[in-house]
Structure formats: structure tokens, C-alpha cells
């Protein structure tokens, strides 16, 4: 039985990017304030972070998810990924800034360009593979009125990003994001399936889907003894539009278990 994802990479929608079905989320590498986790955690030091990235790579993970709003995440990843840039598909975001324990949002073209240039510098790279709008929930208004998507399209033409999309909170936002962009990051888990129409649209139009909050609780609806991680992945990977689920663990055992479970589920479905 395969316990890694090495032979399970799949295209991200219609882009040229090939991604592992599990992606590594890195909010915990850079921020421990204002994050909604049931248990406290300590931000890993550089050695632990380096080991986590090496483990992820050994397990066949090639997708890494970061954002300016994740505190020092981008700044730390730059040096940590030195010499391995070609091994990773990097997803970052724009729109949300996190300072002094508080988020604020700016979706203007000027800030978008500034933010992407800053992310390129922090990540020590000349291209970001996928750039997502980090929505505050007003998805449609942001995409329609701020000029952010037009700016991301320009940055794509300039070769600074390879693709763009939305990490949003609404069905209408997800649909609009896919109509005009490459990818949507949506919440989809055992508790929350309201954004399913976005997955269905992506399936029929060849667009990319990343799943956030993939393992969010869901214990309530399981039979006694059922593995919530396996049940979560069975739901998520049963949908053909799903390219990758972003998992934000910093615990080596959890990462290995998540990958082994996902690999088993994907092979069963196949």
C-alpha cells in the first residue's frame, strides 16, 4: 500500500501546475495570534520548520500555502526553500494584512502590486505559482469593484504569477472567481458543504479547486470508532474537481498520518 503522494500529483485545473492532493498550510510557521485552533501551539523554530518541509517533500507533498496575513510565514519560507524552489508549487495571497494582532484589508490595484512584489522578495523567488485574493467575505464586491482581479491578470501576463484566484467565503464569489480566474480555494468538510456548487462549476469548466478547513471537526456526524480524517478525505476526494486539500499541521506524526490516509482513500476511489 502506498503511503506517499509521489505518483498521485494532478493538474490544477487548466493551469500547467501539477499539485499533490495534500498541500502544506503554513499559518503556524508565522503566526500564533488570532488563530482559531482548539489547542495552543508554539511556532516551530527554523530547525523544526526545515524538518517539517523535508518530511512533507519526502511524503510527496509539493504544494505549499502561505500568505502575507500569516505573520512571518513568507519571510521564513524564503530561506527555508533555498535551493528547492523547483520542488514546490507556492500559493500565496493578497488583500489581508495582519499587524499587531489585527487583520485589515486592502484590495486596491496599488496595494495588490505592492503586496505581490513584497511576497516575491520575501519568498526569494521571481514567480509565485498561484496568487489568491484573501477575501474578507465580500467576495463578489471585491472581484467586481476593486480592480484586484484585473491587476492579478496583468501580473500573470508579466510572468510574476502563474495563476490567480480567490480564497473566498461565498458560492457567488467562488463562481465569479472561477469564471474569470484559474482557481478557487473553498471550505468543504464534513460539517460545511455549502460551497459545493463551486466545486461542480470547476468540474465542468476545467478550473482549479483547493480545499481549506478540510479537517474541520465533523466528529458529530461520525459513527463511533470511525476515523474523522479518513471520513473527511473520503468526502473531499470523491469530488473530481478537488485538486488538493490544504492541511496546516506542524506535527510530524499528524502529517504522516494525513498523507497515508489521503493516499489510501485516493487509491480506493481510483
Secondary structure by P-SEA (a helix, b strand, c coil): cccccccccccccccccccccbbbbccccccccccccccccccccaaaaaaaaaaaaaacccbbbccccccaaaaaaaaaacccccccbbbbbccccccccbbbbbccaaaaaaaaaaaaaaaccccccbbbcccccaaaaaacccaaaaaaaaaaaaccccbbbbbcccaaaaaaaaacccccccccccccccaaaaaaaaaacbbbbbbccccccccccccccccaaaaaaaaaaccccccbbbbbcccaaaaaaaaaaaaaaaaaac
